[in-house]
Amino acid sequence: MPYDVIIVGGGPAGLSAALALGRARKRVLLCDAGPRRNAAAEHVHNFVTRDGTPPEEFRRIGRQQLAAYPNVDVRDAQVDGVEGSSGAFRAAVGADTVEARRVLLCTGMIDELPAIEGFGDLWGHAVFQCPYCHGWEAQDRPWGYLSRAADSSHLLPFALLLRGWTRDLVVFTGGAFEVPDEAALRLRSAGVRLETAAVARLVAEGQRLEAVELADGARVRCEVLFAHPPQRQVGLVGALGLALEGDGSVRVDPMTRQTSVAGVYASGDLTTRMQGAILAAAAGTHAAAAINAELTMELATSGAL
Ligand SMILES: Cc1cc2nc3c(=O)[nH]c(=O)nc-3n(C[C@H](O)[C@H](O)[C@H](O)COP(=O)(O)OP(=O)(O)OC[C@H]3O[C@@H](n4cnc5c(N)ncnc54)[C@H](O)[C@@H]3O)c2cc1C
């Protein structure tokens, strides 16, 4: 007997989708392979009822709540490939082949951290991507924003956004691009300093950031650094040949969350740059509702219900 839906990825998007599909009496298999986007973070913030919860605890509660639904199976396993077509997919899960009518990808994104000394060790502790997630705890401290050439059009609005949490802000371009005069002027008028030299390393004491060291050895005091490293999709997304948007996110129909491949849906970070746990959870519920409506109509009219 095939599963109705196989969900690949057990972060907020996948857990939330499994809950909705489980409650809709669908047979669901949720597979999760482990490393998740916020693995390095100490707490999940900005998720109502879960503000301040450690990421592992967040997932534990999600799985505990799924355990109440016997029609939902959860496996700690990687999905290595998916073949077939809508109504009759076959997924390679570890050594097994699992059949499912629909596939929902909630595989997140992989952050490709730059090779700056100290960056990887401080990611999730003093180097963050989102001020809504980690700004409150570090408010009024010396902050930096390490911008990339690819994000240069985003530099001004993001730097001005950060000013909402601190007056002490330095923007680092790492020598990678020129900041237009008008943007530099607006940064200065907002009290934001600009450092255009290449960044040599992050100076830290344990997981506490102290300064950003520039190529000439000068140190700029900085306790929290924001950055948006490039992201890539997991291999399964490429293997399925899904159409992508220009920013690399998976293209989905806004109403149904179906991808360019019939019967394959996607929710969460892999589909958007508006990334956050509660947004991913909501998108998971959205996809679950769309899949359930379609499947239920199909099963009811074919006499399978
Ligand atoms: C350092 C850091 C801190 C953050 N802090 C916050 C915060 O405080 N608040 C907030 O709202 N957001 C925060 N975020 C963002 C948040 O983590 C993401 O938006 C959220 O986790 C996205 O959920 P998701 O379900 O789409 O993906 P993920 O949570 O990344 O989950 C995807 C899952 O899919 C699994 N997977 C991938 N491929 C396969 C496969 N082939 N087979 C099986 N499983 C697979 C992965 O192992 C992973 O477990 C943070 C992000 C980072 C990087």
The ligand as an ORCA input file, in Angstrom:
! r2SCAN-3c Opt
* xyz 0 1
  C      22.171     30.322     12.104
  C      20.697     30.431     11.828
  C      19.824     30.810     12.851
  C      18.460     30.926     12.597
  N      17.637     31.341     13.605
  C      16.312     31.475     13.368
  C      15.432     31.923     14.385
  O      15.854     32.204     15.511
  N      14.126     32.070     14.090
  C      13.629     31.772     12.830
  O      12.430     31.910     12.609
  N      14.449     31.322     11.864
  C      15.763     31.170     12.100
  N      16.585     30.735     11.106
  C      15.991     30.329      9.815
  C      15.315     28.965      9.996
  O      16.243     28.049     10.549
  C      14.804     28.454      8.664
  O      14.027     29.456      8.035
  C      13.955     27.188      8.886
  O      14.707     26.193      9.550
  C      13.474     26.673      7.540
  O      12.751     25.507      7.749
  P      12.678     24.394      6.628
  O      11.784     23.358      7.178
  O      12.363     25.023      5.312
  O      14.185     23.859      6.464
  P      15.209     23.228      7.519
  O      14.856     23.624      8.903
  O      16.565     23.552      7.038
  O      14.961     21.672      7.407
  C      15.271     20.983      6.216
  C      15.515     19.538      6.586
  O      15.527     18.743      5.397
  C      16.507     17.737      5.581
  N      16.878     17.192      4.274
  C      17.484     17.816      3.235
  N      17.642     16.988      2.206
  C      17.131     15.789      2.602
  C      16.997     14.519      1.964
  N      17.420     14.275      0.707
  N      16.416     13.495      2.668
  C      15.957     13.700      3.924
  N      16.061     14.892      4.565
  C      16.641     15.924      3.910
  C      17.641     18.468      6.268
  O      18.518     17.559      6.892
  C      16.857     19.315      7.271
  O      16.665     18.613      8.474
  C      17.950     30.617     11.309
  C      18.819     30.227     10.289
  C      20.181     30.136     10.528
  C      21.099     29.740      9.406
*
